[in-house]
Amino acid sequence: MLVEEQATGVWLIRTATVIPDNERWLHQPEAAADLVRATAWSMQQAASDAQTDTILATLAQG
């Protein structure tokens, strides 16, 4: 909400959508489209931790 005092005793109150600087990239068309695709993919895939050990070993090797 934005609150502004326009004159003594006169206040203007407006709603506002605030996007933090570090989240602004999420609202760019390309990033938003990537997120939509990733969300759709994740809804169609069963969650699994079957490859966790392999992934962690690979990351540990650098």
Distance bins in CASP14 RR format, pairs under 12 A and 6 or more apart:
PFRMAT RR
TARGET T0000
AUTHOR 0000-0000-0000
RMODE 2
METHOD distances of the structure
MODEL  1
1 11 0 0 0 0 0 1 0 0 0 0 0
1 12 0 0 0 0 0 1 0 0 0 0 0
1 13 1 0 0 1 0 0 0 0 0 0 0
1 14 1 0 0 1 0 0 0 0 0 0 0
1 15 1 0 1 0 0 0 0 0 0 0 0
1 16 1 0 0 1 0 0 0 0 0 0 0
1 17 0 0 0 0 0 1 0 0 0 0 0
1 18 0 0 0 0 1 0 0 0 0 0 0
2 11 0 0 0 0 0 1 0 0 0 0 0
2 12 1 0 0 1 0 0 0 0 0 0 0
2 13 1 0 0 1 0 0 0 0 0 0 0
2 14 1 0 1 0 0 0 0 0 0 0 0
2 15 1 0 0 1 0 0 0 0 0 0 0
2 16 1 0 1 0 0 0 0 0 0 0 0
2 17 0 0 0 0 0 1 0 0 0 0 0
2 18 0 0 0 0 1 0 0 0 0 0 0
3 9 0 0 0 0 0 1 0 0 0 0 0
3 10 0 0 0 0 0 1 0 0 0 0 0
3 11 1 0 0 1 0 0 0 0 0 0 0
3 12 1 0 0 1 0 0 0 0 0 0 0
3 13 1 0 1 0 0 0 0 0 0 0 0
3 14 0 0 0 0 1 0 0 0 0 0 0
3 15 0 0 0 0 0 1 0 0 0 0 0
3 16 0 0 0 0 0 1 0 0 0 0 0
4 10 0 0 0 0 1 0 0 0 0 0 0
4 11 1 0 0 1 0 0 0 0 0 0 0
4 12 1 0 1 0 0 0 0 0 0 0 0
4 13 1 0 0 1 0 0 0 0 0 0 0
4 14 1 0 0 1 0 0 0 0 0 0 0
4 16 0 0 0 0 0 1 0 0 0 0 0
5 11 1 0 1 0 0 0 0 0 0 0 0
5 12 1 0 0 1 0 0 0 0 0 0 0
5 13 0 0 0 0 0 1 0 0 0 0 0
6 12 1 0 1 0 0 0 0 0 0 0 0
6 13 0 0 0 0 0 1 0 0 0 0 0
6 14 0 0 0 0 0 1 0 0 0 0 0
17 23 0 0 0 0 0 1 0 0 0 0 0
17 24 0 0 0 0 0 1 0 0 0 0 0
17 27 0 0 0 0 0 1 0 0 0 0 0
18 24 0 0 0 0 0 1 0 0 0 0 0
18 27 0 0 0 0 0 1 0 0 0 0 0
19 25 0 0 0 0 1 0 0 0 0 0 0
19 26 0 0 0 0 1 0 0 0 0 0 0
19 27 1 0 0 1 0 0 0 0 0 0 0
19 28 0 0 0 0 0 1 0 0 0 0 0
20 26 0 0 0 0 1 0 0 0 0 0 0
20 27 0 0 0 0 0 1 0 0 0 0 0
21 27 0 0 0 0 0 1 0 0 0 0 0
23 31 0 0 0 0 0 1 0 0 0 0 0
23 32 0 0 0 0 0 1 0 0 0 0 0
23 35 0 0 0 0 0 1 0 0 0 0 0
24 31 0 0 0 0 1 0 0 0 0 0 0
24 32 0 0 0 0 0 1 0 0 0 0 0
25 31 1 0 1 0 0 0 0 0 0 0 0
25 32 0 0 0 0 1 0 0 0 0 0 0
25 34 0 0 0 0 0 1 0 0 0 0 0
25 35 0 0 0 0 0 1 0 0 0 0 0
26 32 1 0 0 1 0 0 0 0 0 0 0
26 33 0 0 0 0 0 1 0 0 0 0 0
26 34 0 0 0 0 1 0 0 0 0 0 0
26 35 1 0 0 1 0 0 0 0 0 0 0
26 36 0 0 0 0 0 1 0 0 0 0 0
26 38 0 0 0 0 0 1 0 0 0 0 0
27 33 0 0 0 0 0 1 0 0 0 0 0
27 35 0 0 0 0 0 1 0 0 0 0 0
28 34 0 0 0 0 1 0 0 0 0 0 0
28 35 0 0 0 0 0 1 0 0 0 0 0
29 35 0 0 0 0 0 1 0 0 0 0 0
29 36 0 0 0 0 0 1 0 0 0 0 0
30 36 0 0 0 0 0 1 0 0 0 0 0
30 37 0 0 0 0 0 1 0 0 0 0 0
31 37 0 0 0 0 0 1 0 0 0 0 0
31 38 0 0 0 0 0 1 0 0 0 0 0
32 38 0 0 0 0 0 1 0 0 0 0 0
32 39 0 0 0 0 0 1 0 0 0 0 0
33 39 0 0 0 0 0 1 0 0 0 0 0
33 40 0 0 0 0 0 1 0 0 0 0 0
34 40 0 0 0 0 0 1 0 0 0 0 0
34 41 0 0 0 0 0 1 0 0 0 0 0
35 41 0 0 0 0 0 1 0 0 0 0 0
35 42 0 0 0 0 0 1 0 0 0 0 0
36 42 0 0 0 0 0 1 0 0 0 0 0
36 43 0 0 0 0 0 1 0 0 0 0 0
37 43 0 0 0 0 0 1 0 0 0 0 0
37 44 0 0 0 0 0 1 0 0 0 0 0
38 44 0 0 0 0 0 1 0 0 0 0 0
38 45 0 0 0 0 0 1 0 0 0 0 0
39 45 0 0 0 0 0 1 0 0 0 0 0
42 48 0 0 0 0 0 1 0 0 0 0 0
48 55 0 0 0 0 0 1 0 0 0 0 0
49 55 0 0 0 0 1 0 0 0 0 0 0
49 56 0 0 0 0 0 1 0 0 0 0 0
51 57 0 0 0 0 0 1 0 0 0 0 0
51 58 0 0 0 0 1 0 0 0 0 0 0
51 59 0 0 0 0 0 1 0 0 0 0 0
52 58 0 0 0 0 0 1 0 0 0 0 0
52 59 0 0 0 0 0 1 0 0 0 0 0
53 59 0 0 0 0 0 1 0 0 0 0 0
53 60 0 0 0 0 0 1 0 0 0 0 0
54 60 0 0 0 0 0 1 0 0 0 0 0
54 61 0 0 0 0 0 1 0 0 0 0 0
55 61 0 0 0 0 0 1 0 0 0 0 0
55 62 0 0 0 0 0 1 0 0 0 0 0
56 62 0 0 0 0 0 1 0 0 0 0 0
END
